[in-house]
Amino acid sequence: MIFFVAPAHETWEIEEYLLQYGAHLRNRVAILKYDEIMRGKALPIGTYVFLSTDCLLPCEKEIAARFCRVLSSVRPAIKLLNDPGRVLCRYELLKRSFALERNRFRVFRAREFRLCQKFPVFVRTEQEHIGSLTGLLYTRQELVRALAMAQIRGYRLCDLIIVEYCDTADSSGVFRLYCASIVGDKIIPQAVVHNRNWVTKWAGRLIDEDKAREQLQYVQSNPHAAWLRDTFRLANINYGRIDYGLADGVPQVWEINTNPLIVRRPGAARAHSERQENLLAPMRNRFLQQFAAALEEIDSPADPNLIRLDISQSERRDLRAEERSRWRLMITTATRAISQPRLVAAWFLRRFRARKKRILEGDVRV
């Protein structure tokens, strides 16, 4: 039995896969929520896959890691994927990759903006998988302004990181985003996304016969398998999807998502035409076949025994405090997002008045 553990709002990725393509695995896969571990609920023994480990708050992460240790003590040979106590989040992974000379670019926390010497840079969140919050920033002044705007939009400085830009465009200006997954010890190449935007997302993806042929060759040959395995091992991740690029032929890791999208939700807006979907179908089908086979390999026999994790009263208080803090942050972010146009307008008005005053006083030339 395989147990996927996810935050309450992050279970749909694996649920959609089971509904659409994993029907033959439904009796071998169960979905649990981190809340069930945090409440000390009696849980079964089997293969455990921990999803969205970067979304866990400190006390949650410590309890989930202790749950892993208890599982290992009960059954030493148990398969535990993404031990929350060992997985590297984005900042730690990028920082260590640069220190080991695996990546060519550096990463800083937002409060370390004075350490940035090489530009351009961009700002993104440490945890969310939404790409960059900014365009490319070419000076420290632009960086400071972008960080201030991010705070106006509701982001906390402690949640933001600054990343040096690494140009991976080819001679024609096309960027390639390589995506590969890992399940257990199986590396599964998934896709190559071509785009003329350096933020290489699915929107604006370039798809034609030549690019589809390049993608098929990628998933068939798995050319970066050794580097991928080393990078997943560095991050202590054995379930998830890595996004990376090539700089002069050398792989550069962008991030690893421990709860990746497997299949699109029914009814979701199509980003491609039917013809383009047909061009991508061979790669998608090959990935889904390999993904299902890898899940079957990590399965383990059902165990009738249950284990319960003892949660102390102090831990329960810490969990409640973290949950209140999480809700306050969500409410604050939502409130600022609603009032964002007014706040942004007020910020620019203050800037305009200050500049006008300096011009009138002769400090700035028009």
N, C-alpha and C positions, 0 to 999 in steps of 0.2 A: 504494500500500500504506500502511496506517495501522498504526503500532506504538504500542500502549499500554504504558507502562513503570510498574510498580508494585512495592511491596515484596513479598517472597515470600508473605506472609500476607494480602495485600490485593488479590489478583487475581480473587477470586470474583465481585465486583460486575459486571465487564464480561464474565466468563465466563458467568454466568447469563443475561445479556442475549443473548449470542450463541447460547446453547443454546435459549432459549425464543422469542425474537422476531427474532434477527438472523441466521437461517440463510443468507439471501441475501448476507450480508456476510462470511461466514466465510473466503472466499478472498481477501478484501481487508483483513482485520484480523488482526494477530498480537499476542500478549501477551509482553512481555519483563519481566525482573525487574531491579531496580537492581543486583543482585549481578553481572549480566552486564556492566554498564558498569564496575563497580568492579574486576572481574577483568581489564579490558582486552581483553575478547573482541571479535573482529571482528564488526561488526554491519552490517546493510544500511542503505541510504539510503532515506528516504521521509518521510511525515508522522509526526511524533512527538508523542504526548500523554503528559505526565508527570502521574501520579496521586499522591495522598497526599504532596504536596511538604512538608506541614507535619510529616511523620513522619521526615524525613531529618535525620540528625545533621550537625554542621557540616562535617566532611570529606566526607561523602557528598554534601552539597548543593553544595560547591565543585566536586567532580569531575563531578557531573551538569551543573552550569552550564557547565563547560569543554567537556563533550561537546556541549552546544548550540552553543557558539561554533565548535567544529570542524565540526559539521554545516552551520552557516551559511557557513563559509568554503568548504566543498566545493560547496555548492549555495546561493547567496545567496537564491534565491526559495523555499527550502524552508519548509514550514509547521511551526512549532514551537509547541505549545500548552502553556502553563504552564511557562515557563522557570524552573527551580528557583532561579536566582540573582536573579529579579526578583519572584516572587510574594510578596505580603504575607500573613503569617500573621494569625491572629485578633486578637492584641493590637495589632499595627501597624495593621491595617485599622481597628479601632474607635478607636484613638487618633487616627489621621489623619482619620477621618470626623468626630470631634468637633471637631478643630482647624479643619476646613473648614466647620463649622456644618452638616454634613449629618446628623449625629446629635445628639440632645439630651442624651445621657448620656455619662459618662466611664468610663474603664477604668483600673485600676491593677494593677501587679504585687503579689503577695501581701506582699512585704516593704515595700511602700509603704502599708501599711494606715493609718499615722498621717496620711496625706494625705486620707483619706476624710472629707469634711465633710457630704455629702448622703446621707441614708439614706431608705429601705432600700437595701441592696445584697445581692448574692449572690456565691457563690464557685463557680468552675468551672475546669476544666483549660484550658490554652491550646491544646492540640492535639486532644484527644479530642472526639468528637461525641456526648456522652452527656447533654447538658443540664446543669442546675445540680447541684452536689454538696450544696447546702444549700437550705433554705427562705429566705424573705426575712429579712434581719438588720437590726434597727432601731436598734441601738446599736453603738458600737465594742467594748464588752465582749462582745456576742454575736458580733461578727466575729472577735475574737481567739480566743474559745472555739471557733468553727467551724474556724478555721485550725489550731488545736491538734488538734482531732478529725480533721481531714483528714490530718495528719501521723501520727496514731495508726493511721489506716487504710492508711498506706503511701504517701501522696502527698508529693512534695517541694514545698517552698515555691516553688522556682524554676519549677515546672510549673503553678502556680496563678495565676489572675488574679481580681481583684475588679471586679464590674460594677455600676454604678448601675442600679437598677430603673427601667424606663420603662413606665408603665402604658398599654396599648393596648386595654383592654376597652371595649366599647360600653356604651350605657346599660343594657342588660340583663345585663351582666356576662360577655359572651361575648368571648373573645380570638380573633383571626384570625392564623394563621401563613400567609404567602404564600410560595410556593416557585416559583422559576423557574430554568431551566437555560440555559447558554450552550455552544454547540459552534461553534468558529471565531468567526464574527461573527454567528451566529444566536441571537437571544433566544427561548427557548421557555417560555412560561408553563406551569406544571405542575399546581399544586393550590392550594386554599385549605383550611386545616385549622381547623375551629372547635372550640373547647374552652373549658370553664369554668375550667380550670387555667391559671395564667399561664405554666407550663412547657408550652407547647402542642405536645405530642407526639401521635403517632397513638393512643396509649392514651387512652381517654376521648373520642375524637373524636365530634362531634355530626354526624349525617348524617340529613337528611330531604329532601323534595322541594324546599323553598325553598332550602336550603343547596346542594343539588346544582345548582340553577338558577343560583345566585350563582357557583358555581365554573365552570360552563360559560361564563357571561358573561365571567369573568376570563380564561380560556384563549383565548376567541375574540377579545376586544378588546385584550388585552395593554396595560392602561391605564398601566402604569409603565415602558414600554419605554425611554424616554429616560433615566430615572433608573437603571434596571438597567444599561444600556450604560455609563453614566458610572461606576457603582460597580464593575463588572467591570474597566473600564479603570483605575480607581484602584488596584485590587488586582493588576493585571497578570495577570489570570486570563481565559483564553478556553476553558476546559473545566471545568465544575463546576456546582454548584447553590447558589443563594443562598437563605437563609431570612431573611425580614424581616417587619416589622409596620408598621402605620400609626398614628402619634400625631397626632391632630387632622388626619388626612388627609395627613400628611407621612411618606413612607417612612423607616424606620429599619432599618439593616442589623444583623442579629444575627450572622451568620457566612456563610462560603462554604466548602463542602465540595468539595475537588478530586478526590474519589473517591466520588461519591454513589451511593446505592442506586438502581438503575434499575428492576429488577423483583424481586419477592419470591421467595425460594428455594422450590422445590416442597416441599410438606410442612410449611412453616412455619405456625405457629398463626395462624388467621384472627382479625383484630381486629374484623371486621365480619360482619354477617349476609349471607346470599346476596342478600337484597333490597337491602341497602345497597351491596354490591359491584356490583349491576346499575345502581344510581343513579350510581355513580362511573365506570362503564365508558366512557361517551362521552368524558369528560375524559382517562381513561387511554389510550384508543385514539388520540385526537387527539395526545397528547403523543408516543406511540411512533411514530406516522407522521412527525411533524416531527423527532423525534430521528434516525430512520433517514435521512431526507432530508438532514439537516445533516451526518451522518457521510459520506454520499456526496459532499457538497460539499468536504470537507476531504481527501478521498482524493487521492493523487498517483500518477503512473505508477511502476511497479516499476523499480528500478535494480539491475542486476547487480553493481555495485561494492560493496565493503565498506570500512568504516573501522574503525580500531582506535585507541583512546585509550591513550597511554603513561601508565602509572601508576608513579610513582617509588617507590623503596624506603621513603622517609620517609612517603609517603602510605599505603603498604601498612601500615606500622607504626601510623600514626594510625587507619586503618580497623580494624585488629585491636583496638586499644585501645578504640575507640568500641564495637565489638561486644561486647567483654568487659564494658564499663560498662553497656551495654544489658541484657545477660543478668543481671548482678548486680542491676540495678534491678528486672527482672521477677521474679527469685527472691525478692528482699526484699519486694516488693509482695505476691506470692503468699503468702509465709510470714506476713506481718502480717495478710493477709486471713483466713488459716486461724485464727490466734490472736486475731483481733480481739475476739470477745466477752470473752475473759479480760483483754485490755489495756484495753478500755473499762470493764469492771467495776472493774479496779484503779484506773483514773484517777478514776472517780466515788467509789470508796471513799476515796481520798486526799483528794478535795475534801470529802467528808462529814465525815471526821475533822478536817480543818482547820477546817471551819465549826463543828463541835461544840465544839472547843477554844475558838474565839473566843466562842461563846455562854456557855460555862462561865466564861470570864474576864470576861464582861460587855461585850465589844466589839460584840456584835450582839444586837439585840432579837429575840426569838422572835415 
